[in-house]
Amino acid sequence: MMNFRLVTHVFGQLARPRRLAGLTVLAAVPGLVAWIAGGGESTVDKLDIYDIIIATVSGATLSIAVLVLGAAAMRDERDSGTLPFLYLSPIPRWWFATATWIAASGVSMLVAAGGWLVGWIGLGLGAGDWNHAWAALPAYLAAAVGYSAIFIPVGYLFSRAILVGLAYVFIWEGILTTLISGIAASSVWKTALSIFADLRELPRDALDALGPVLPGAGGGVAKLVGVVLVSLAIFTWALRTRDAL
């Protein structure tokens, strides 16, 4: 059984009110932009604008928000001097890695849901449609889970984790997976977006953000499971071989 105390400890470390509020505001930027951009447009156009902005902007804002959380998951322990004490507990390293990911994913999903909520409210008030935005919520949550798995080991392995994470977001996901079709499926956001595209018929400009990745909720979930397993394996290896200090 997972060490519940470890999960709640890491969750509490990450879920500080000011951090949560700031990162939720960042995750809410696409929904807010869609709300503003849809002003004065027809209902159909407002729905299309929402889909396009969510598909093209949310990947960047949400990934950065989760990067901050993922990088902090072990850094907070190291900075407070409690990480060596956690290491002394009789917990297998893979358990430790999984508990950290569960906690960070939980906080990241709170941020993602809060960011999505702003767009849902904006679309409901602006277009009078309170159902359209629901299809985007699974994509937000899936991306939060996937990015958490990637950024936790980045935060543990690199002293300048934020810079490394930003390089991943803007160079790997933003440029390389767009230009090189063979690695497009490795993008967490494109994978999450494939879930959105399977649940909602997206306009062409939104579908363009998928590139060669095909819509499909089942395939998207399967790929994210693979990302999580690989990332947890790397994190477990790092916990076994790297100095806790």
C-alpha positions, -999 to 999 in steps of 0.1 A, spaced: 0 0 0 12 34 -9 26 55 20 -3 79 24 16 101 48 43 107 22 17 116 -4 0 141 19 34 155 30 45 163 -5 10 175 -15 10 199 15 45 212 6 34 219 -30 -1 232 -24 8 265 -7 -20 290 -12 0 317 -29 18 293 -52 -16 276 -61 -32 310 -68 -4 323 -90 -1 291 -111 -39 289 -115 -39 324 -129 -12 314 -153 -32 283 -164 -63 304 -168 -47 328 -193 -60 309 -224 -96 308 -211 -94 345 -202 -80 354 -237 -108 333 -254 -134 351 -233 -120 385 -243 -114 376 -279 -149 363 -283 -165 396 -273 -188 409 -300 -186 377 -321 -214 353 -329 -221 323 -307 -206 299 -332 -175 321 -336 -171 323 -298 -171 285 -296 -145 282 -324 -123 309 -308 -124 290 -275 -113 257 -292 -85 273 -312 -70 292 -282 -72 262 -259 -56 241 -286 -28 265 -294 -20 284 -261 -29 261 -232 -1 237 -238 25 265 -231 8 281 -200 -2 248 -184 32 232 -190 50 261 -174 26 260 -144 32 223 -139 70 228 -144 71 251 -114 53 224 -93 73 195 -106 106 212 -102 96 222 -66 85 187 -56 119 176 -44 136 210 -43 113 221 -14 124 190 5 161 196 -3 159 234 6 142 227 39 167 200 48 141 173 52 150 152 22 177 132 40 152 123 67 127 111 42 154 90 27 160 73 61 124 60 61 120 23 51 103 31 18 114 15 -15 126 41 -39 100 33 -65 74 38 -38 89 72 -30 89 82 -67 53 71 -72 41 89 -40 58 121 -52 42 118 -86 8 112 -71 11 142 -49 24 165 -76 -2 153 -101 -29 160 -76 -18 196 -71 -12 200 -108 -47 188 -116 -61 214 -91 -42 241 -110 -53 227 -144 -90 225 -133 -88 260 -120 -74 273 -152 -101 254 -172 -128 268 -150 -121 304 -161 -127 294 -197 -158 275 -188 -173 305 -170 -163 328 -198 -178 306 -225 -209 301 -205 -214 338 -198 -203 350 -232 -218 324 -255 -246 311 -232 -232 275 -238 -223 258 -205 -216 224 -221 -191 231 -249 -160 236 -226 -164 203 -208 -146 184 -236 -114 204 -228 -113 194 -191 -99 158 -197 -72 173 -219 -62 198 -191 -61 170 -165 -42 146 -187 -16 172 -195 -12 180 -158 -5 143 -151 19 138 -180 39 170 -174 41 162 -137 57 129 -145 83 146 -167 92 176 -146 96 158 -112 128 140 -123 140 172 -141 136 191 -108 156 164 -90 184 159 -116 192 195 -126 201 224 -105 187 248 -131 155 227 -135 133 257 -146 157 265 -175 159 229 -185 121 226 -183 115 257 -203 139 244 -230 118 212 -231 86 232 -234 96 257 -261 123 238 -280 111 202 -278 74 205 -276 70 239 -292 94 235 -322 108 200 -327 76 180 -323 59 205 -347 86 203 -374 95 166 -371 65 144 -375 83 113 -363 85 126 -327 52 145 -326 36 117 -305 61 124 -277 45 158 -270 25 157 -238 3 185 -250 -4 170 -285 -13 137 -267 -37 155 -244 -51 175 -273 -58 142 -291 -82 134 -263 -99 168 -267 -102 163 -304 -118 129 -299 -144 144 -276 -151 175 -296 -152 182 -333 -126 209 -335 -122 237 -361 -94 233 -386 -71 258 -369 -73 239 -337 -67 205 -354 -36 220 -369 -20 220 -335 -22 182 -334 1 179 -364 3 142 -374 -11 130 -341 -45 115 -346 -75 122 -324 -82 94 -299 -90 93 -262 -79 57 -258 -46 62 -276 -39 94 -258 -44 78 -224 -22 48 -234 6 71 -245 4 92 -213 6 59 -192 38 51 -211 52 86 -204 44 82 -167 60 48 -165 92 58 -182 95 90 -161 89 71 -129 116 46 -139 140 75 -145 131 91 -112 135 58 -93 169 54 -108 179 89 -98 167 84 -63 189 53 -60 220 68 -75 220 106 -68 231 122 -35 200 134 -16 219 165 -5 
